[in-house]
Amino acid sequence: METCFQQNIAFSVVDGFDIPMEKVKVVKVPTGHEVVMATDGYPFLLPTLAESENALTRLLATDPLCISEYLATKGVMEGNVSFDDRAYIRLKLV
């Protein structure tokens, strides 16, 4: 978990704190290609929301505490359906 100490120092993340713009990577995406982005509530980022949700469902069934298959800072708390909130976006460049 050492990488979290490097957030917005060695690399940029959107986490509510100042973002060091010199660490932001700009990637040119050719027309017709897709870009998929998600929050860390999706441990497996796949080409579609359905595929990402299915992978998350499988993980939560096999490792709900996130201590073996997917090491994370927290597991599923009582009353929750997942270990973290999540957002997913897929864009197609036209």
C-alpha positions, 0 to 999 in steps of 0.5 A: 500500500506504499503507492498511496503515499505517492498520490499527487507526488509521483503521479496524479490522481483525482482525490479532492486534493491539489493535482500536480499538473506536471504529473498529468499524462496526456494521451492522444486517442485516435478517432474511433477508439474507446477510452474506459475510466473508473474509480478504484471501486472497480478492481478490474477495469474491463471494456464494458460496465457489465463485464466490470460489474460481473468481475466485481461480483465474482470477487465479492463472492470469493474474497469479500474482505479483500484479503486474498485475491484482491488486497485492499484497504477495506472489505465489504462492511455490513449493510454494504453491497461492495467494498467501495463506491464506484463510477465507470465511464466509457467514451468513444472518440468520433 
